[in-house]
Amino acid sequence: MSEKSGARLSVFKTYKLFVGGKFPRSESGRVYQVTDSQGGLLANAPLSSRKDARDAVVAARKAFPAWSGATAYNRGQVLYRVAEMLTGRREQFADEVAAAEGLDREAALAAVDAATGRWVWYAGWSDKIAQVAGGANPVAGPFFNLSVPEPTGVVAVLAPQDSSLLGLVSVLAPVVVSGNTAVVVTSERAPLPALSLAEVLATSDVPGGVVNILSGRTAELGAPLAAHQDVNAIDLTGAAGDTALATELETAAAGNLKRVRRPAAEDWSADPGTGRLLSFVETKTVWHPIGI
């Protein structure tokens, strides 16, 4: 159709995965239909495969040394920039959240604002975690004994099924702020806000591979991640309500003694506290003689 006619074809958005800072299609080429709360078609989302999950772990492991080695202040700056970008795309995310969760406009905007605020809150913890989780320990003898929290490593995160953005931010931000890298499996029913968040991460200062986002079947992707020998921890929040799946994944995670955060009922609007911040850090204890 001629541009001079004043009409043009609609340009529909193509949603892709986010792995290693890039936007690949699913390795298998598969997609699945994502519908709104009324059953209407919203888009086709990538249906990730086990190969996609393995590729995401490789990317997360590659990014871990630089991200965990960055100063806490720098991580906080980078994550604050993500909140700035979220604010700039507030209307887009409100549209996606409204469609995904069946919210009216006012409630969707409130959910986006809460997610942005939650991200800022966690970003502010970057240089304070050590003060809460670490410290000097009293010991008998002429020694300093110091406890220091360190990131666990690569963390697989099964995002909540019922809260497509606020819940997602609530489980992702505390993982990366402490220096971990993440492989996120989006809400199976409502993946589009998470896939759009990938675009925000890519255009902010978050290094490629720090956050990797996969859409698809939670059970299909959770299994290889739970059993993966190079994944150090897994958050099973997305398996809430499926006891059999949660038990299966927890059993698989025991293969390399992964840290596991079990699923539980969550109120994503409540004060998050520091529980998730401390779920995926290890405590290193250092002894040093006094006077040397």
Residue, then its C-alpha position, 0 to 999 in steps of 0.5 A: m500500500s502506498e505511503k501517500s494513501g495515509a494508511r499503513l500495515s500494522v507492525f506486530k511485535t516479534y518477541k524473542l528470548f534474551v541470552g548473553g545480551k542478544f535476542p535469539r529465537s528459540e533453538s527449535g524454532r517453536v512458538y506458543q500462543v499467549t492469550d489475554s485474560q479473556g482468551g484473545l490472542l496477544a502474540n506468539a512467544p518463543l517456546s524455549s528448548r533444553k538447548d536454550a536453557r543450556d545456552a543461557v547457563v553458559a552465558a550466565r557463567k561467562a558473565f559471572p566473574a566480571w559482574s561479581g567482581a564489580t564494586a557493589y556501588n557500580r552494581g547499584q548504579v547499573l541496576y538503578r539505570v534499569a529503573e530509569m528505563l522502566t519509567g520511560r516505558r511505563e505506558q507500554f508495560a502497563d498495556e502488557v500487564a493489563a492484558a496479561e493479568g486482566l487489570d484495569r488501566e489504573a491497576a496496571l499502572a500501579a503494578v508497573d510503578a510498584a515494580t519500578g519502585r521495587w527495583v530501585w529498592y533492591a538496587g539501593w541494597s547493593d552496597k549494604i548487603a555486607q553490612v547486614a549479612g557480614g561483620a566482625n566476630p568475637v573470638a578468643g585469641p589475637f585474631f580478627n575474624l570477619s564474615v563476608p557475604e559472597p554471591t553463590g554463582v549462577v541462579a536459575v529463577l522460575a518466575p511467579q505465574d500470577s504476577s508478570l512484572l512485579g513478581l518477576v522483579s521481586v524474584l530477579a532483582p535480589v538475585v543480581v544485586s548481590g553479584n549473582t547471574a540469572v537464568v529466568v524462566t518467565s511466567e508460562r501464561a504471561p511471558l510478554p512483560a518479562l520478554s519486554l523487560a529484556e529489551v530494557l536490560a539490553t538498552s541499559d548498562v547491564p552486561g550481556g549474560v548477567v540476566n538471561i530470559l527464557s519463555g516456555r513451559t515451566a516444567e520443561l525448562g525447570a528440569p534441565l536447569a535443576a539438574h544442571q551441574d553448572v547452576n549453583a542455586i534455583d528459586l522454585t517460586g514459579a512451581a508454586g501450586d504444583t507440588a509434584l513439580a516442585t518436589e521433582l526439581e528439588t530432588a534434581a537440584a540435590g545432584n550438585l547440592k544447589r541452594v534451593r528456595r522452595p515455593a510459597a504463597e507470596d503477596w508481591s505488594a508486601d514489604p519484601g524484607t531481606g529474605r531473598l537478598l540473603s537466599f543466594v549468598e555464601t558466607k566467607t569467613v576470614w581469619h587474620p592475626i592482629g598486629i600483622 
